[in-house]
């Protein structure tokens, strides 16, 4: 995936441009990706709580953004 990062005048990353082909593939895989609901669903909160508990117990580590994107790209 050829992502383009958008930056403000200070050089801070403010957004990401995703090519339309990649976006369409993401929409096929994650059917509700375009829903603009700002409230998390309970199942999402449960996943976050579970992961945070695993991280606190040392059973899981945070994954950095670049690694997460690499994993997503492998699936596309």
MARBAFI-240762 format. One record per atom (N, C-alpha, C): residue number from 1; residue in three letters; atom name; z, x, y. Coordinates in steps of 0.05 Angstrom, whole numbers, plus 5000, padded with zeros to 4 digits. Example, Ala and Ser with C-alpha at 12.3 -4.5 7.8 and 13.67 -1.06 7.14 Angstrom:
% MARBAFI-240762
+------+------+------+------+------+------+
: resi : resn : name :   zz :   xx :   yy :
+------+------+------+------+------+------+
:    1 :  ALA :    N : 5156 : 5264 : 4886 :
:    1 :  ALA :   CA : 5156 : 5246 : 4910 :
:    1 :  ALA :    C : 5156 : 5264 : 4934 :
:    2 :  SER :    N : 5142 : 5257 : 4955 :
:    2 :  SER :   CA : 5143 : 5273 : 4979 :
:    2 :  SER :    C : 5157 : 5258 : 5001 :
+------+------+------+------+------+------+
//
This chain:
% MARBAFI-240762
+------+------+------+------+------+------+
: resi : resn : name :   zz :   xx :   yy :
+------+------+------+------+------+------+
:    1 :  UNK :    N : 5000 : 5017 : 4977 :
:    1 :  UNK :   CA : 5000 : 5000 : 5000 :
:    1 :  UNK :    C : 5000 : 5018 : 5025 :
:    2 :  UNK :    N : 4982 : 5013 : 5043 :
:    2 :  UNK :   CA : 4980 : 5029 : 5067 :
:    2 :  UNK :    C : 4994 : 5014 : 5090 :
:    3 :  UNK :    N : 5020 : 5019 : 5092 :
:    3 :  UNK :   CA : 5036 : 5006 : 5113 :
:    3 :  UNK :    C : 5033 : 5021 : 5139 :
:    4 :  UNK :    N : 5033 : 5006 : 5161 :
:    4 :  UNK :   CA : 5033 : 5018 : 5188 :
:    4 :  UNK :    C : 5058 : 5009 : 5202 :
:    5 :  UNK :    N : 5073 : 5029 : 5212 :
:    5 :  UNK :   CA : 5098 : 5023 : 5225 :
:    5 :  UNK :    C : 5094 : 5020 : 5255 :
:    6 :  UNK :    N : 5107 : 5001 : 5267 :
:    6 :  UNK :   CA : 5105 : 4996 : 5295 :
:    6 :  UNK :    C : 5130 : 5007 : 5309 :
:    7 :  UNK :    N : 5127 : 5020 : 5332 :
:    7 :  UNK :   CA : 5149 : 5032 : 5345 :
:    7 :  UNK :    C : 5150 : 5023 : 5374 :
:    8 :  UNK :    N : 5174 : 5022 : 5385 :
:    8 :  UNK :   CA : 5177 : 5016 : 5414 :
:    8 :  UNK :    C : 5173 : 5041 : 5430 :
:    9 :  UNK :    N : 5176 : 5039 : 5456 :
:    9 :  UNK :   CA : 5171 : 5062 : 5474 :
:    9 :  UNK :    C : 5190 : 5085 : 5469 :
:   10 :  UNK :    N : 5213 : 5079 : 5457 :
:   10 :  UNK :   CA : 5233 : 5100 : 5451 :
:   10 :  UNK :    C : 5228 : 5113 : 5424 :
:   11 :  UNK :    N : 5208 : 5103 : 5409 :
:   11 :  UNK :   CA : 5203 : 5114 : 5383 :
:   11 :  UNK :    C : 5218 : 5101 : 5360 :
:   12 :  UNK :    N : 5233 : 5080 : 5366 :
:   12 :  UNK :   CA : 5247 : 5065 : 5346 :
:   12 :  UNK :    C : 5228 : 5047 : 5330 :
:   13 :  UNK :    N : 5230 : 5047 : 5304 :
:   13 :  UNK :   CA : 5213 : 5029 : 5288 :
:   13 :  UNK :    C : 5222 : 5000 : 5293 :
:   14 :  UNK :    N : 5202 : 4984 : 5300 :
:   14 :  UNK :   CA : 5208 : 4956 : 5307 :
:   14 :  UNK :    C : 5194 : 4936 : 5288 :
:   15 :  UNK :    N : 5176 : 4946 : 5271 :
:   15 :  UNK :   CA : 5162 : 4928 : 5253 :
:   15 :  UNK :    C : 5144 : 4943 : 5234 :
:   16 :  UNK :    N : 5133 : 4928 : 5216 :
:   16 :  UNK :   CA : 5115 : 4939 : 5196 :
:   16 :  UNK :    C : 5090 : 4921 : 5194 :
:   17 :  UNK :    N : 5067 : 4933 : 5195 :
:   17 :  UNK :   CA : 5042 : 4919 : 5191 :
:   17 :  UNK :    C : 5034 : 4922 : 5162 :
:   18 :  UNK :    N : 5030 : 4900 : 5148 :
:   18 :  UNK :   CA : 5022 : 4901 : 5120 :
:   18 :  UNK :    C : 4992 : 4891 : 5118 :
:   19 :  UNK :    N : 4975 : 4907 : 5106 :
:   19 :  UNK :   CA : 4947 : 4899 : 5103 :
:   19 :  UNK :    C : 4945 : 4872 : 5089 :
:   20 :  UNK :    N : 4925 : 4856 : 5097 :
:   20 :  UNK :   CA : 4923 : 4828 : 5087 :
:   20 :  UNK :    C : 4921 : 4827 : 5056 :
:   21 :  UNK :    N : 4907 : 4846 : 5044 :
:   21 :  UNK :   CA : 4904 : 4845 : 5015 :
:   21 :  UNK :    C : 4932 : 4848 : 5002 :
:   22 :  UNK :    N : 4948 : 4866 : 5012 :
:   22 :  UNK :   CA : 4975 : 4870 : 5001 :
:   22 :  UNK :    C : 4992 : 4846 : 5006 :
:   23 :  UNK :    N : 4989 : 4834 : 5030 :
:   23 :  UNK :   CA : 5004 : 4810 : 5037 :
:   23 :  UNK :    C : 4998 : 4787 : 5018 :
:   24 :  UNK :    N : 4972 : 4783 : 5013 :
:   24 :  UNK :   CA : 4964 : 4762 : 4995 :
:   24 :  UNK :    C : 4975 : 4766 : 4966 :
:   25 :  UNK :    N : 4975 : 4791 : 4957 :
:   25 :  UNK :   CA : 4987 : 4797 : 4931 :
:   25 :  UNK :    C : 5017 : 4791 : 4931 :
:   26 :  UNK :    N : 5031 : 4798 : 4953 :
:   26 :  UNK :   CA : 5059 : 4792 : 4954 :
:   26 :  UNK :    C : 5064 : 4762 : 4954 :
:   27 :  UNK :    N : 5046 : 4747 : 4968 :
:   27 :  UNK :   CA : 5049 : 4718 : 4968 :
:   27 :  UNK :    C : 5045 : 4706 : 4941 :
:   28 :  UNK :    N : 5027 : 4717 : 4925 :
:   28 :  UNK :   CA : 5023 : 4708 : 4898 :
:   28 :  UNK :    C : 5047 : 4712 : 4880 :
:   29 :  UNK :    N : 5060 : 4735 : 4884 :
:   29 :  UNK :   CA : 5083 : 4742 : 4868 :
:   29 :  UNK :    C : 5108 : 4728 : 4877 :
:   30 :  UNK :    N : 5112 : 4726 : 4903 :
:   30 :  UNK :   CA : 5136 : 4713 : 4915 :
:   30 :  UNK :    C : 5127 : 4689 : 4930 :
:   31 :  UNK :    N : 5126 : 4666 : 4916 :
:   31 :  UNK :   CA : 5113 : 4642 : 4927 :
:   31 :  UNK :    C : 5126 : 4631 : 4953 :
:   32 :  UNK :    N : 5152 : 4637 : 4957 :
:   32 :  UNK :   CA : 5165 : 4626 : 4981 :
:   32 :  UNK :    C : 5169 : 4647 : 5002 :
:   33 :  UNK :    N : 5153 : 4668 : 5002 :
:   33 :  UNK :   CA : 5156 : 4690 : 5021 :
:   33 :  UNK :    C : 5151 : 4682 : 5050 :
:   34 :  UNK :    N : 5135 : 4661 : 5054 :
:   34 :  UNK :   CA : 5129 : 4653 : 5081 :
:   34 :  UNK :    C : 5148 : 4633 : 5093 :
:   35 :  UNK :    N : 5167 : 4624 : 5078 :
:   35 :  UNK :   CA : 5187 : 4606 : 5088 :
:   35 :  UNK :    C : 5205 : 4620 : 5108 :
:   36 :  UNK :    N : 5207 : 4609 : 5132 :
:   36 :  UNK :   CA : 5222 : 4622 : 5154 :
:   36 :  UNK :    C : 5250 : 4612 : 5156 :
:   37 :  UNK :    N : 5262 : 4605 : 5134 :
:   37 :  UNK :   CA : 5290 : 4596 : 5134 :
:   37 :  UNK :    C : 5308 : 4620 : 5138 :
:   38 :  UNK :    N : 5324 : 4620 : 5159 :
:   38 :  UNK :   CA : 5341 : 4643 : 5165 :
:   38 :  UNK :    C : 5367 : 4643 : 5149 :
:   39 :  UNK :    N : 5374 : 4620 : 5137 :
:   39 :  UNK :   CA : 5398 : 4618 : 5121 :
:   39 :  UNK :    C : 5392 : 4627 : 5092 :
:   40 :  UNK :    N : 5409 : 4645 : 5082 :
:   40 :  UNK :   CA : 5406 : 4653 : 5054 :
:   40 :  UNK :    C : 5414 : 4631 : 5035 :
:   41 :  UNK :    N : 5399 : 4629 : 5013 :
:   41 :  UNK :   CA : 5406 : 4610 : 4992 :
:   41 :  UNK :    C : 5431 : 4621 : 4977 :
:   42 :  UNK :    N : 5445 : 4603 : 4964 :
:   42 :  UNK :   CA : 5469 : 4612 : 4950 :
:   42 :  UNK :    C : 5462 : 4632 : 4928 :
:   43 :  UNK :    N : 5440 : 4628 : 4914 :
:   43 :  UNK :   CA : 5432 : 4647 : 4893 :
:   43 :  UNK :    C : 5428 : 4675 : 4905 :
:   44 :  UNK :    N : 5417 : 4677 : 4930 :
:   44 :  UNK :   CA : 5413 : 4702 : 4942 :
:   44 :  UNK :    C : 5440 : 4715 : 4949 :
:   45 :  UNK :    N : 5458 : 4699 : 4960 :
:   45 :  UNK :   CA : 5485 : 4709 : 4966 :
:   45 :  UNK :    C : 5499 : 4719 : 4941 :
:   46 :  UNK :    N : 5495 : 4705 : 4919 :
:   46 :  UNK :   CA : 5508 : 4713 : 4894 :
:   46 :  UNK :    C : 5497 : 4740 : 4885 :
:   47 :  UNK :    N : 5471 : 4744 : 4887 :
:   47 :  UNK :   CA : 5459 : 4770 : 4879 :
:   47 :  UNK :    C : 5470 : 4792 : 4897 :
:   48 :  UNK :    N : 5472 : 4787 : 4923 :
:   48 :  UNK :   CA : 5482 : 4807 : 4942 :
:   48 :  UNK :    C : 5511 : 4814 : 4935 :
:   49 :  UNK :    N : 5527 : 4793 : 4931 :
:   49 :  UNK :   CA : 5555 : 4798 : 4924 :
:   49 :  UNK :    C : 5558 : 4814 : 4898 :
:   50 :  UNK :    N : 5541 : 4807 : 4878 :
:   50 :  UNK :   CA : 5542 : 4822 : 4853 :
:   50 :  UNK :    C : 5535 : 4851 : 4856 :
:   51 :  UNK :    N : 5514 : 4856 : 4872 :
:   51 :  UNK :   CA : 5505 : 4884 : 4876 :
:   51 :  UNK :    C : 5526 : 4899 : 4892 :
:   52 :  UNK :    N : 5538 : 4887 : 4912 :
:   52 :  UNK :   CA : 5558 : 4900 : 4928 :
:   52 :  UNK :    C : 5583 : 4907 : 4911 :
:   53 :  UNK :    N : 5590 : 4889 : 4893 :
:   53 :  UNK :   CA : 5612 : 4894 : 4875 :
:   53 :  UNK :    C : 5606 : 4918 : 4856 :
:   54 :  UNK :    N : 5581 : 4919 : 4846 :
:   54 :  UNK :   CA : 5573 : 4941 : 4828 :
:   54 :  UNK :    C : 5573 : 4968 : 4844 :
:   55 :  UNK :    N : 5564 : 4967 : 4869 :
:   55 :  UNK :   CA : 5563 : 4991 : 4886 :
:   55 :  UNK :    C : 5592 : 5000 : 4890 :
:   56 :  UNK :    N : 5610 : 4982 : 4896 :
:   56 :  UNK :   CA : 5638 : 4989 : 4902 :
:   56 :  UNK :    C : 5651 : 5001 : 4877 :
:   57 :  UNK :    N : 5643 : 4992 : 4853 :
:   57 :  UNK :   CA : 5654 : 5003 : 4828 :
:   57 :  UNK :    C : 5639 : 5028 : 4819 :
:   58 :  UNK :    N : 5619 : 5036 : 4834 :
:   58 :  UNK :   CA : 5604 : 5060 : 4827 :
:   58 :  UNK :    C : 5584 : 5056 : 4804 :
:   59 :  UNK :    N : 5578 : 5031 : 4798 :
:   59 :  UNK :   CA : 5560 : 5025 : 4776 :
:   59 :  UNK :    C : 5531 : 5023 : 4785 :
:   60 :  UNK :    N : 5527 : 5022 : 4811 :
:   60 :  UNK :   CA : 5500 : 5020 : 4823 :
:   60 :  UNK :    C : 5500 : 5034 : 4850 :
:   61 :  UNK :    N : 5477 : 5045 : 4857 :
:   61 :  UNK :   CA : 5474 : 5059 : 4883 :
:   61 :  UNK :    C : 5455 : 5044 : 4901 :
:   62 :  UNK :    N : 5459 : 5048 : 4927 :
:   62 :  UNK :   CA : 5440 : 5037 : 4946 :
:   62 :  UNK :    C : 5413 : 5050 : 4942 :
:   63 :  UNK :    N : 5391 : 5036 : 4946 :
:   63 :  UNK :   CA : 5365 : 5047 : 4944 :
:   63 :  UNK :    C : 5353 : 5049 : 4972 :
:   64 :  UNK :    N : 5342 : 5072 : 4979 :
:   64 :  UNK :   CA : 5331 : 5074 : 5006 :
:   64 :  UNK :    C : 5304 : 5059 : 5008 :
:   65 :  UNK :    N : 5297 : 5053 : 5032 :
:   65 :  UNK :   CA : 5274 : 5036 : 5038 :
:   65 :  UNK :    C : 5248 : 5048 : 5025 :
:   66 :  UNK :    N : 5243 : 5074 : 5028 :
:   66 :  UNK :   CA : 5219 : 5086 : 5018 :
:   66 :  UNK :    C : 5217 : 5082 : 4988 :
:   67 :  UNK :    N : 5239 : 5086 : 4973 :
:   67 :  UNK :   CA : 5238 : 5082 : 4944 :
:   67 :  UNK :    C : 5233 : 5053 : 4937 :
:   68 :  UNK :    N : 5245 : 5035 : 4952 :
:   68 :  UNK :   CA : 5241 : 5007 : 4947 :
:   68 :  UNK :    C : 5211 : 4999 : 4950 :
:   69 :  UNK :    N : 5199 : 5009 : 4972 :
:   69 :  UNK :   CA : 5171 : 5004 : 4977 :
:   69 :  UNK :    C : 5154 : 5016 : 4955 :
:   70 :  UNK :    N : 5160 : 5040 : 4946 :
:   70 :  UNK :   CA : 5145 : 5053 : 4923 :
:   70 :  UNK :    C : 5146 : 5035 : 4898 :
:   71 :  UNK :    N : 5170 : 5024 : 4892 :
:   71 :  UNK :   CA : 5172 : 5006 : 4869 :
:   71 :  UNK :    C : 5155 : 4981 : 4872 :
:   72 :  UNK :    N : 5156 : 4970 : 4896 :
:   72 :  UNK :   CA : 5140 : 4945 : 4901 :
:   72 :  UNK :    C : 5110 : 4952 : 4898 :
:   73 :  UNK :    N : 5101 : 4975 : 4909 :
:   73 :  UNK :   CA : 5073 : 4982 : 4907 :
:   73 :  UNK :    C : 5064 : 4985 : 4878 :
:   74 :  UNK :    N : 5081 : 4995 : 4861 :
:   74 :  UNK :   CA : 5074 : 4999 : 4833 :
:   74 :  UNK :    C : 5068 : 4972 : 4820 :
:   75 :  UNK :    N : 5082 : 4951 : 4829 :
:   75 :  UNK :   CA : 5079 : 4924 : 4817 :
:   75 :  UNK :    C : 5054 : 4910 : 4828 :
:   76 :  UNK :    N : 5043 : 4919 : 4850 :
:   76 :  UNK :   CA : 5020 : 4905 : 4862 :
:   76 :  UNK :    C : 4994 : 4914 : 4849 :
+------+------+------+------+------+------+
//
